[in-house]
């Protein structure tokens, strides 16, 4: 029987031995490269470590009792939620308004006044108590045509019968004429207006007004000052026609 013998590598030709060794080396290197490329894909991800440091300082006895305390707190919270909520009492509004509205036909609680009435009621224009009572101030006797304070006239010189008689109407009766005039410098008066007369229709007030340009009357005084421009009341009494009296 013929015998077969394996050929030893050393018995092969040198070129063939080198080719097989180079092929084996390349195959080993490729296998290592493949392992290195795939090892990162299948490696488990490392968990990131926490940088927070937790220190438990609670004693062991309290640490064991903490779960019991937490359960008690949870039970009280559940009971508080289960408790029924009390409703607030309803708000009852009054059926009728509490503010009484005045009837529309009721008269207003104020009095309508004209400009002249308001000026006459002004406290600043009212005479003070004791005015002209020995303190040197002129006496206040009323109000002028536009609500001005009206003082009693003080004659610097009484008029003569001739100065008054020239303005009397024919057959004038006995009586008086009353006028109001504004004082001007020089102890004279201006802007005179008729106020009253007696008997009515006698035109005696008109006679006094026409003769007033001749009058010499001092301006009223107040607090030691001469009030030029203030109003004065002038009255002329007529008795026994042809003879005139003063204030």
C-alpha positions, 0 to 999 in steps of 0.5 A: 500500500502506498504511504502519503506524508503531509508536506511540511511548511519548511518543505514548501518553496520560500516564495510561497511560505512568505505569501501565506505568512503575509496573508495571515498577518493581514488577516490578524490586523484586520480582525483587530481593527474590526474589534476596535471599531465595534467595541465602542458601539456595544459598550454599556453607557456609564451613568453620570455620577451626581455631584450633590453631597447628601448628609443625613444628620437625623438620629437613627431613632427619628429616622425610623419614626419619619415614615410614621409621621409622614403617614399621619400628615398624609391622613390629616390632609386626606381628612381635611379634603374630605371635610365638607366646606361651609357655605358663607351666609347669603347677602340680603340686599334691602328691598327699598332704598335707604336714601329718601328722594325728595318729591319733584314738586317740592320747592328747592331748599335755596332762595334765588337772589339777584346780584343787587340782593347778594351785594346788599347781604354781603357781610363786608358791606354791613355796618358794624355795631357802634358805627358813628357812636362817638368813635369818629366814624360816620353813621351808616343809614342804609344802602345806595342804589347799587347796594353801596354802604350809605352814610349820613351826610355831614354838612360843610355848609348848609344851603341857603333858601335862595339856593333851594328855592330856585328849584321848587315847583310852583305851589309846592307843599310842605314836606321833604325830599330825600336823595343819595349822592356820591361824594367827590373831592372839594366837599361836593357830590355827584351822581345823585338819585331820588330816594323818597319824598313826602307828600308823594308826587310833590316833586320835592325830591327832584328839587333837592336833586337839581340843587345838589350841585351847590351842596358842600358836604364832607365825605364820610369818615371811617377809622380816621380816614376820609372816604371820598367816593362813598355815598351819603344820604341827603334830606331837605325839609321844606316848611312854609314855602320860601324857607328851607330847613336842613337835615 
